[in-house]
Amino acid sequence: MVLTYLQFTLLFVGVPIVALATALFVTHRFHPAQLAGTGLLLGVALVYTLPWDAYLIRTGVWEYGSIVVGHVGAVPYEEVLFIGGQTVLTGLWTAMVVRPDGAGSSVTPRQRAAGVVGGLLVGALGLLALTATTFRYLGAILAWAGPVLALQWGFGWPVLLARGRGVLGALAVPTAYLWVADRLAIGLGLWTFSPTYTTGVTLLGLPIEEAMFFLMTNLFLVQGLVLFGWVVERGALPSLSALLGTVPERTK
């Protein structure tokens, strides 16, 4: 079977999105906070990812074997669609398995500081890896991930830890699915990776860098949605909570 990048994205990302959206509608599991959070993350994902993506393309970390429709700078339109589609796909799956929950105490300043340090250490490890040519792609992923992890963990890693089972369930399924889809795309020759800038380590044919990329991006999305739901359900943003109809009842 020969697929273009666009056909691949519509089939392996678009179809599951339609299926999940239908399932959410039928089961009445749509929640305003999760839908609003997914829309917010969609914009953030595109703004934060596209410049990074363009850098890797321009430096030859990966190339596209499929004919593409066009480009936004160095990034194919199909790539933009894929990034947006992944955000929606993971957001819808998270809405299926995790309900917004405002329970739990506030995060202390010391806990926030520990979370920021943890994220910055990931970024520092990435910057160190960038000094070795074969670790360029892996280092770029970790350096790019560090600031986001520092922000999310600094904001509320205890909240995420308390909801660990839900976070894991929301993270595992779309990540495993996208690993399989990515491995198939590589087998179809839709994109290839430079042996100069990658380690050559694979998991059943999937480059370890690609496995890390989808793990990190889905981690951003799931954590972001869980934290957004926590804030809204606690009424920490009264106007937003009122708009979404999720203002918690207060004891008189």
Wavefront OBJ file of the C-alpha trace (Angstrom):
o trace
v 0.000 0.000 0.000
v 1.401 3.375 -1.059
v 0.245 6.393 0.911
v 1.153 10.038 0.759
v 1.859 11.930 3.987
v -1.544 13.609 3.728
v -3.375 10.315 3.206
v -1.477 8.761 6.092
v -2.401 11.614 8.436
v -6.063 11.539 7.484
v -6.216 7.769 7.912
v -4.172 7.255 11.080
v -4.973 10.500 12.884
v -8.167 11.828 11.341
v -10.196 8.608 11.523
v -9.416 7.948 15.226
v -10.349 11.554 16.014
v -13.765 11.063 14.421
v -14.217 7.756 16.264
v -13.279 9.246 19.649
v -15.410 12.342 19.143
v -18.369 10.126 18.276
v -17.783 7.940 21.331
v -17.585 11.000 23.602
v -20.805 12.376 22.150
v -22.670 9.083 22.477
v -21.494 8.480 26.063
v -22.061 12.131 27.070
v -18.511 12.380 28.404
v -17.766 15.761 26.867
v -16.598 18.148 29.569
v -16.284 21.897 28.895
v -12.950 22.205 30.717
v -11.362 19.429 28.679
v -12.648 20.776 25.391
v -11.444 24.274 26.247
v -8.113 22.874 27.415
v -7.648 20.900 24.213
v -8.310 24.009 22.135
v -5.828 26.000 24.185
v -3.168 23.290 23.891
v -3.738 23.082 20.151
v -2.637 26.692 19.742
v 0.284 26.305 22.141
v 1.465 23.098 20.460
v 1.610 24.710 17.032
v 3.336 27.876 18.212
v 5.909 26.017 20.303
v 6.572 23.062 18.000
v 6.734 24.516 14.489
v 9.959 26.567 14.937
v 11.649 23.572 16.576
v 10.389 21.302 13.804
v 11.673 23.689 11.143
v 15.122 23.766 12.784
v 15.409 19.976 12.651
v 14.323 19.895 9.015
v 16.772 22.626 7.994
v 19.662 20.935 9.788
v 18.945 17.614 8.099
v 17.859 15.595 11.127
v 14.975 14.212 9.083
v 13.624 14.350 5.537
v 10.342 13.514 3.841
v 10.092 10.747 1.274
v 6.520 11.572 0.305
v 5.377 14.327 -2.024
v 3.886 17.066 0.143
v 1.225 19.630 -0.686
v 3.238 22.656 0.421
v 5.190 24.204 3.262
v 4.881 26.704 6.093
v 8.480 27.818 5.994
v 10.373 24.524 6.098
v 7.495 22.561 7.635
v 5.093 20.680 5.311
v 1.405 21.445 5.617
v 0.899 17.775 6.424
v 3.222 18.114 9.402
v 1.162 21.011 10.726
v -1.951 18.874 10.310
v -0.286 15.962 12.066
v 0.807 18.078 15.040
v -2.672 19.549 15.399
v -4.258 16.143 14.918
v -2.116 14.534 17.597
v -3.129 17.272 20.031
v -6.825 16.696 19.391
v -6.453 12.902 19.378
v -4.694 12.792 22.734
v -7.040 15.432 24.139
v -10.122 13.412 23.191
v -8.651 10.209 24.602
v -7.801 12.010 27.845
v -11.399 13.212 28.029
v -12.492 9.565 27.780
v -10.405 8.298 30.685
v -9.814 11.265 33.030
v -12.476 13.548 34.463
v -11.475 17.049 35.625
v -10.978 17.023 39.383
v -10.366 20.003 41.644
v -9.623 17.924 44.738
v -6.356 18.267 46.600
v -4.527 20.921 48.541
v -2.600 23.810 47.033
v 0.969 23.237 45.903
v 3.586 24.696 48.240
v 6.374 27.012 47.048
v 8.956 24.336 47.873
v 7.096 21.794 45.773
v 6.881 24.265 42.914
v 10.613 24.918 43.089
v 11.349 21.183 43.027
v 9.177 20.763 39.938
v 10.900 23.609 38.108
v 14.314 22.184 38.942
v 13.260 18.745 37.683
v 12.142 20.133 34.333
v 15.246 22.277 33.947
v 17.435 19.236 34.616
v 15.767 17.465 31.700
v 16.495 20.493 29.515
v 20.104 20.648 30.730
v 20.567 16.973 29.875
v 19.281 17.756 26.387
v 21.715 20.643 25.954
v 24.550 18.360 27.032
v 23.448 15.715 24.540
v 23.445 18.311 21.753
v 27.237 18.550 22.065
v 27.541 15.038 20.566
v 26.601 14.758 16.883
v 24.891 11.363 17.165
v 22.712 12.642 20.004
v 21.521 15.782 18.189
v 17.939 14.623 17.664
v 17.602 13.134 21.149
v 19.223 16.186 22.711
v 16.954 18.509 20.751
v 13.905 16.672 22.089
v 15.028 16.896 25.716
v 16.194 20.520 25.450
v 12.860 21.444 23.855
v 10.907 19.482 26.473
v 12.694 20.934 29.505
v 10.961 24.342 29.675
v 7.498 22.793 29.279
v 8.157 20.183 31.952
v 9.557 22.868 34.266
v 6.376 24.909 33.795
v 3.977 22.007 34.293
v 5.838 20.295 37.135
v 6.469 23.620 38.802
v 2.789 24.428 38.618
v 1.506 21.176 40.040
v 3.503 17.935 40.010
v 1.811 16.791 43.276
v -1.549 17.143 41.511
v -0.301 14.973 38.653
v 1.179 12.430 41.051
v -2.091 12.170 42.973
v -3.847 11.360 39.686
v -1.085 9.028 38.525
v -3.303 6.170 37.404
v -5.458 8.435 35.258
v -2.441 10.246 33.828
v -0.794 6.931 32.958
v -3.943 5.621 31.291
v -4.357 8.812 29.277
v -0.691 8.763 28.279
v -0.108 5.096 27.465
v -2.732 4.395 24.805
v -2.190 7.318 22.373
v 1.587 7.036 22.816
v 1.619 3.326 21.976
v -0.731 3.937 19.048
v 1.435 6.715 17.629
v 4.555 4.578 18.066
v 2.943 1.914 15.886
v 1.722 4.481 13.347
v 5.145 6.135 13.215
v 6.871 2.787 12.688
v 4.504 2.103 9.808
v 5.184 5.536 8.275
v 8.922 4.917 8.463
v 8.428 1.549 6.787
v 6.455 3.265 4.037
v 9.274 5.748 3.545
v 7.165 8.790 4.406
v 10.045 10.196 6.479
v 13.624 9.211 7.113
v 16.242 10.144 9.720
v 19.862 11.094 9.351
v 22.219 8.372 10.663
v 24.638 11.180 11.496
v 22.335 12.881 13.992
v 20.641 9.825 15.529
v 21.914 7.071 17.803
v 20.763 4.163 15.651
v 19.077 2.575 18.678
v 15.602 1.253 17.833
v 12.647 -0.382 19.550
v 11.258 -2.963 17.122
v 12.422 -0.748 14.275
v 11.249 2.522 15.820
v 14.135 4.953 16.478
v 14.499 5.655 20.184
v 14.316 9.370 19.376
v 10.881 8.985 17.819
v 9.679 6.967 20.789
v 10.899 9.742 23.086
v 9.289 12.434 20.926
v 5.801 10.950 21.096
v 6.173 10.139 24.779
v 7.156 13.731 25.568
v 4.543 15.410 23.400
v 1.732 13.292 24.801
v 3.044 13.860 28.313
v 2.788 17.621 27.697
v -0.788 17.251 26.497
v -2.062 14.933 29.224
v -0.405 16.878 32.038
v -1.650 20.147 30.594
v -5.244 18.922 30.427
v -5.190 17.438 33.930
v -3.753 20.640 35.406
v -6.156 22.831 33.432
v -9.090 20.783 34.672
v -7.793 21.016 38.237
v -7.579 24.811 38.058
v -11.037 25.190 36.527
v -12.730 22.781 38.922
v -11.198 24.527 41.930
v -12.616 27.822 40.718
v -9.128 29.341 40.745
v -10.100 31.275 37.612
v -13.644 32.396 38.511
v -14.541 34.001 35.190
v -13.326 30.979 33.209
v -15.010 28.533 35.581
v -18.267 30.459 35.291
v -17.987 30.535 31.505
v -17.482 26.772 31.393
v -20.203 26.137 33.937
v -17.882 24.366 36.333
v -17.819 26.696 39.348
v -17.706 24.461 42.430
v -20.383 24.905 45.040
v -19.119 26.732 48.111
v -20.230 26.008 51.631
v -22.034 28.938 53.226
l 1 2 3 4 5 6 7 8 9 10 11 12 13 14 15 16 17 18 19 20 21 22 23 24 25 26 27 28 29 30 31 32 33 34 35 36 37 38 39 40 41 42 43 44 45 46 47 48 49 50 51 52 53 54 55 56 57 58 59 60 61 62 63 64 65 66 67 68 69 70 71 72 73 74 75 76 77 78 79 80 81 82 83 84 85 86 87 88 89 90 91 92 93 94 95 96 97 98 99 100 101 102 103 104 105 106 107 108 109 110 111 112 113 114 115 116 117 118 119 120 121 122 123 124 125 126 127 128 129 130 131 132 133 134 135 136 137 138 139 140 141 142 143 144 145 146 147 148 149 150 151 152 153 154 155 156 157 158 159 160 161 162 163 164 165 166 167 168 169 170 171 172 173 174 175 176 177 178 179 180 181 182 183 184 185 186 187 188 189 190 191 192 193 194 195 196 197 198 199 200 201 202 203 204 205 206 207 208 209 210 211 212 213 214 215 216 217 218 219 220 221 222 223 224 225 226 227 228 229 230 231 232 233 234 235 236 237 238 239 240 241 242 243 244 245 246 247 248 249 250 251 252
